Amino acid sequence: MFELVRLKLSFYYLIIIMLISLSFSFFIYHRLGIQFRRSFRRMEQHLQTTDEHHRLGRFMQQDLDHFRNRVLFLLIYTNGVILVLSATAGYFLAGQTLKPIEDAMKKESRFVANASHELKTPLTSLKTNIEVDL
């Protein structure tokens, strides 16, 4: 019973952590794209005074695309590592969270079993005495 609850709790931890991580990654990627497009436009304006504008612009665009792809790869890789680490940590923390509840349920079960046994003994004795008297 507790294993299923532990997995469920781990899954919820994982969803929350990954939503935060992916939101930050999207924000970083988006902001870097904006900054590099601005820089690229400034360089293009600066290079328009030279004859090699088209050739240099093409190389700069290729470099920009390469950098964007590299950043995207690093963000995906980082989110993968975060996914594995947070799944492991979430499973461990869910176990730690549920341990006191599991212990309390075991103690309650033992108490109910002991109380049931303790109540049955006097009732059996009373029943026996009543049967003898009858």
Backbone as CSV, one residue per row, in Angstrom:
resi,resn,N_x,N_y,N_z,CA_x,CA_y,CA_z,C_x,C_y,C_z
1,MET,0.813,-1.188,0.000,0.000,0.000,0.000,0.865,1.264,0.000
2,PHE,1.858,1.276,0.867,2.690,2.480,0.973,3.623,2.646,-0.220
3,GLU,3.949,1.560,-0.885,4.835,1.666,-2.046,4.149,2.440,-3.173
4,LEU,2.867,2.176,-3.373,2.114,2.894,-4.402,1.982,4.378,-4.045
5,VAL,1.724,4.656,-2.791,1.624,6.052,-2.343,2.979,6.750,-2.480
6,ARG,4.040,6.016,-2.167,5.394,6.579,-2.288,5.708,6.926,-3.742
7,LEU,5.355,6.038,-4.653,5.586,6.305,-6.074,4.755,7.492,-6.552
8,LYS,3.518,7.576,-6.092,2.657,8.687,-6.462,3.230,10.012,-5.967
9,LEU,3.651,10.035,-4.711,4.234,11.239,-4.128,5.524,11.622,-4.852
10,SER,6.339,10.641,-5.191,7.573,10.899,-5.952,7.242,11.506,-7.310
11,PHE,6.204,10.992,-7.942,5.785,11.499,-9.245,5.346,12.958,-9.136
12,TYR,4.600,13.295,-8.093,4.182,14.688,-7.905,5.386,15.607,-7.662
13,TYR,6.337,15.148,-6.852,7.564,15.927,-6.649,8.261,16.156,-7.978
14,LEU,8.356,15.101,-8.767,9.050,15.166,-10.049,8.362,16.136,-11.003
15,ILE,7.055,16.107,-11.058,6.323,17.019,-11.938,6.589,18.473,-11.549
16,ILE,6.533,18.757,-10.268,6.752,20.133,-9.808,8.163,20.601,-10.151
17,ILE,9.149,19.770,-9.864,10.540,20.150,-10.132,10.778,20.333,-11.621
18,MET,10.237,19.437,-12.453,10.466,19.543,-13.887,9.740,20.740,-14.491
19,LEU,8.570,21.071,-13.981,7.890,22.279,-14.471,8.719,23.529,-14.186
20,ILE,9.281,23.589,-13.008,10.130,24.733,-12.663,11.379,24.749,-13.542
21,SER,12.032,23.594,-13.674,13.256,23.505,-14.463,13.007,23.847,-15.933
22,LEU,11.946,23.298,-16.508,11.649,23.574,-17.915,11.251,25.032,-18.132
23,SER,10.568,25.622,-17.156,10.224,27.045,-17.263,11.478,27.909,-17.288
24,PHE,12.410,27.624,-16.396,13.673,28.371,-16.394,14.443,28.145,-17.687
25,SER,14.474,26.929,-18.175,15.197,26.635,-19.413,14.588,27.385,-20.590
26,PHE,13.259,27.373,-20.677,12.592,28.108,-21.748,12.915,29.598,-21.655
27,PHE,12.867,30.137,-20.454,13.170,31.552,-20.254,14.603,31.872,-20.679
28,ILE,15.545,31.036,-20.261,16.956,31.259,-20.619,17.139,31.199,-22.126
29,TYR,16.586,30.170,-22.761,16.736,30.009,-24.210,16.117,31.191,-24.952
30,HIS,14.944,31.603,-24.529,14.256,32.716,-25.171,15.044,34.014,-25.011
31,ARG,15.508,34.286,-23.806,16.261,35.531,-23.558,17.594,35.537,-24.308
32,LEU,18.286,34.404,-24.351,19.539,34.342,-25.105,19.285,34.577,-26.584
33,GLY,18.206,34.030,-27.106,17.867,34.245,-28.515,17.642,35.715,-28.814
34,ILE,16.938,36.395,-27.943,16.686,37.828,-28.126,17.994,38.611,-28.091
35,GLN,18.828,38.306,-27.109,20.099,39.026,-26.986,20.996,38.806,-28.206
36,PHE,21.065,37.579,-28.683,21.932,37.306,-29.830,21.378,37.909,-31.120
37,ARG,20.065,37.942,-31.264,19.497,38.604,-32.449,19.822,40.098,-32.427
38,ARG,19.754,40.712,-31.255,20.117,42.135,-31.146,21.584,42.348,-31.500
39,SER,22.431,41.505,-30.951,23.867,41.621,-31.240,24.136,41.402,-32.716
40,PHE,23.465,40.436,-33.302,23.647,40.141,-34.718,23.231,41.334,-35.570
41,ARG,22.111,41.969,-35.233,21.657,43.151,-35.987,22.660,44.301,-35.872
42,ARG,23.203,44.495,-34.663,24.202,45.562,-34.488,25.443,45.288,-35.333
43,MET,25.887,44.042,-35.329,27.064,43.702,-36.142,26.760,43.850,-37.625
44,GLU,25.561,43.477,-38.031,25.174,43.618,-39.430,25.190,45.086,-39.848
45,GLN,24.666,45.938,-38.991,24.663,47.365,-39.302,26.095,47.891,-39.401
46,HIS,26.948,47.400,-38.531,28.345,47.822,-38.560,29.048,47.325,-39.825
47,LEU,28.713,46.132,-40.254,29.379,45.537,-41.420,28.833,46.052,-42.745
48,GLN,27.722,46.733,-42.751,27.149,47.202,-44.006,28.065,48.189,-44.718
49,THR,29.012,48.723,-44.010,29.943,49.657,-44.635,31.031,48.932,-45.416
50,THR,31.157,47.620,-45.255,32.202,46.865,-45.958,31.610,46.103,-47.136
51,ASP,32.474,45.681,-48.040,32.050,44.918,-49.215,31.754,43.462,-48.874
52,GLU,32.346,42.970,-47.807,32.189,41.559,-47.455,30.980,41.324,-46.541
53,HIS,30.058,42.204,-46.577,28.885,42.137,-45.686,28.133,40.808,-45.822
54,HIS,27.825,40.389,-47.030,27.006,39.186,-47.218,27.731,37.932,-46.752
55,ARG,29.016,37.841,-47.102,29.765,36.646,-46.708,29.938,36.572,-45.196
56,LEU,30.302,37.678,-44.567,30.464,37.699,-43.111,29.126,37.503,-42.404
57,GLY,28.080,38.101,-42.938,26.763,37.941,-42.345,26.314,36.493,-42.352
58,ARG,26.618,35.788,-43.443,26.255,34.376,-43.536,27.022,33.556,-42.509
59,PHE,28.314,33.832,-42.362,29.117,33.119,-41.349,28.631,33.434,-39.940
60,MET,28.293,34.698,-39.700,27.808,35.065,-38.375,26.471,34.379,-38.090
61,GLN,25.617,34.281,-39.101,24.332,33.604,-38.917,24.556,32.125,-38.629
62,GLN,25.519,31.514,-39.304,25.828,30.108,-39.038,26.358,29.934,-37.618
63,ASP,27.228,30.848,-37.190,27.733,30.793,-35.822,26.602,30.965,-34.801
64,LEU,25.709,31.879,-35.094,24.571,32.112,-34.204,23.687,30.862,-34.130
65,ASP,23.416,30.254,-35.266,22.611,29.027,-35.282,23.321,27.900,-34.538
66,HIS,24.630,27.785,-34.741,25.402,26.760,-34.041,25.343,26.996,-32.525
67,PHE,25.507,28.244,-32.108,25.459,28.560,-30.685,24.082,28.261,-30.110
68,ARG,23.022,28.618,-30.840,21.659,28.336,-30.386,21.435,26.836,-30.199
69,ASN,21.901,26.056,-31.171,21.764,24.600,-31.073,22.552,24.054,-29.886
70,ARG,23.720,24.609,-29.654,24.549,24.167,-28.525,23.866,24.484,-27.186
71,VAL,23.315,25.676,-27.075,22.605,26.066,-25.851,21.390,25.159,-25.649
72,LEU,20.666,24.890,-26.731,19.501,24.006,-26.638,19.916,22.615,-26.174
73,PHE,21.002,22.085,-26.734,21.506,20.774,-26.322,21.877,20.777,-24.839
74,LEU,22.586,21.813,-24.399,22.982,21.895,-22.986,21.776,21.994,-22.061
75,LEU,20.759,22.731,-22.464,19.553,22.844,-21.645,18.814,21.505,-21.575
76,ILE,18.733,20.798,-22.696,18.079,19.488,-22.701,18.866,18.506,-21.839
77,TYR,20.178,18.510,-21.985,21.033,17.619,-21.185,20.882,17.928,-19.693
78,THR,20.914,19.220,-19.352,20.771,19.629,-17.953,19.414,19.208,-17.394
79,ASN,18.361,19.378,-18.176,17.035,18.965,-17.713,16.945,17.454,-17.556
80,GLY,17.651,16.703,-18.389,17.702,15.248,-18.224,18.366,14.853,-16.920
81,VAL,19.478,15.512,-16.612,20.177,15.239,-15.352,19.282,15.623,-14.172
82,ILE,18.628,16.764,-14.270,17.718,17.195,-13.208,16.581,16.186,-13.042
83,LEU,16.080,15.646,-14.153,15.010,14.653,-14.099,15.442,13.418,-13.308
84,VAL,16.627,12.903,-13.609,17.117,11.695,-12.929,17.375,11.979,-11.450
85,LEU,18.062,13.078,-11.169,18.380,13.407,-9.776,17.119,13.700,-8.960
86,SER,16.189,14.428,-9.544,14.980,14.753,-8.784,14.088,13.533,-8.604
87,ALA,14.089,12.611,-9.556,13.309,11.378,-9.385,13.879,10.560,-8.230
88,THR,15.202,10.444,-8.182,15.854,9.696,-7.102,15.615,10.371,-5.759
89,ALA,15.858,11.670,-5.715,15.665,12.405,-4.458,14.190,12.411,-4.044
90,GLY,13.284,12.540,-4.999,11.858,12.537,-4.687,11.411,11.210,-4.107
91,TYR,11.930,10.112,-4.665,11.575,8.788,-4.144,12.076,8.634,-2.708
92,PHE,13.314,9.081,-2.468,13.889,9.011,-1.122,13.093,9.880,-0.146
93,LEU,12.799,11.108,-0.540,12.070,12.024,0.343,10.634,11.562,0.586
94,ALA,10.021,10.966,-0.422,8.665,10.432,-0.225,8.695,9.314,0.810
95,GLY,9.745,8.487,0.767,9.885,7.428,1.771,10.048,8.008,3.166
96,GLN,10.851,9.054,3.269,11.057,9.701,4.563,9.769,10.361,5.059
97,THR,8.997,10.909,4.147,7.743,11.560,4.511,6.719,10.544,5.010
98,LEU,6.657,9.392,4.353,5.635,8.399,4.676,6.017,7.480,5.835
99,LYS,7.287,7.442,6.218,7.736,6.526,7.273,6.990,6.740,8.592
100,PRO,6.856,7.967,9.109,6.110,8.145,10.359,4.644,7.704,10.250
101,ILE,4.045,7.927,9.098,2.646,7.510,8.913,2.557,5.990,8.918
102,GLU,3.483,5.338,8.238,3.498,3.874,8.202,3.715,3.294,9.602
103,ASP,4.652,3.885,10.350,4.901,3.422,11.724,3.654,3.594,12.595
104,ALA,2.966,4.719,12.458,1.754,4.972,13.249,0.664,3.963,12.895
105,MET,0.551,3.628,11.618,-0.475,2.649,11.217,-0.133,1.254,11.752
106,LYS,1.155,0.896,11.773,1.556,-0.399,12.338,1.250,-0.443,13.838
107,LYS,1.549,0.637,14.558,1.254,0.690,15.994,-0.248,0.611,16.243
108,GLU,-1.027,1.297,15.423,-2.480,1.252,15.570,-2.994,-0.168,15.328
109,SER,-2.458,-0.841,14.331,-2.877,-2.206,14.033,-2.540,-3.151,15.189
110,ARG,-1.336,-2.994,15.758,-0.947,-3.810,16.916,-1.857,-3.535,18.110
111,PHE,-2.168,-2.261,18.328,-3.041,-1.893,19.446,-4.429,-2.524,19.284
112,VAL,-4.985,-2.445,18.089,-6.312,-3.010,17.840,-6.281,-4.522,18.044
113,ALA,-5.230,-5.178,17.573,-5.116,-6.630,17.752,-5.012,-6.980,19.238
114,ASN,-4.202,-6.255,19.987,-4.055,-6.506,21.433,-5.357,-6.212,22.181
115,ALA,-6.001,-5.106,21.838,-7.259,-4.752,22.509,-8.326,-5.805,22.230
116,SER,-8.378,-6.281,20.999,-9.346,-7.312,20.640,-9.101,-8.583,21.447
117,HIS,-7.837,-8.958,21.569,-7.497,-10.158,22.337,-7.851,-9.977,23.812
118,GLU,-7.539,-8.812,24.355,-7.815,-8.538,25.766,-9.311,-8.497,26.061
119,LEU,-10.112,-8.075,25.115,-11.561,-8.055,25.316,-12.176,-9.448,25.155
120,LYS,-11.599,-10.261,24.298,-12.143,-11.606,24.072,-11.958,-12.511,25.284
121,THR,-10.839,-12.359,25.989,-10.556,-13.231,27.135,-11.607,-13.085,28.235
122,PRO,-11.942,-11.885,28.717,-12.984,-11.780,29.750,-14.360,-12.201,29.242
123,LEU,-14.658,-11.905,27.986,-15.951,-12.309,27.449,-16.085,-13.832,27.384
124,THR,-15.027,-14.492,27.015,-15.039,-15.959,26.979,-15.236,-16.516,28.377
125,SER,-14.566,-15.911,29.344,-14.699,-16.346,30.740,-16.140,-16.156,31.226
126,LEU,-16.735,-14.986,30.926,-18.121,-14.724,31.319,-19.085,-15.706,30.648
127,LYS,-18.855,-15.948,29.366,-19.709,-16.870,28.628,-19.648,-18.270,29.220
128,THR,-18.454,-18.711,29.590,-18.276,-20.025,30.179,-19.012,-20.106,31.520
129,ASN,-18.869,-19.099,32.365,-19.539,-19.079,33.668,-21.058,-19.084,33.520
130,ILE,-21.566,-18.312,32.551,-22.999,-18.249,32.348,-23.513,-19.599,31.859
131,GLU,-22.787,-20.224,30.965,-23.196,-21.547,30.473,-23.208,-22.596,31.594
132,VAL,-22.229,-22.516,32.503,-22.160,-23.458,33.626,-23.349,-23.219,34.549
133,ASP,-23.651,-21.955,34.806,-24.784,-21.634,35.685,-26.104,-22.078,35.108
134,LEU,-26.237,-21.998,33.792,-27.483,-22.429,33.164,-27.564,-23.928,33.193
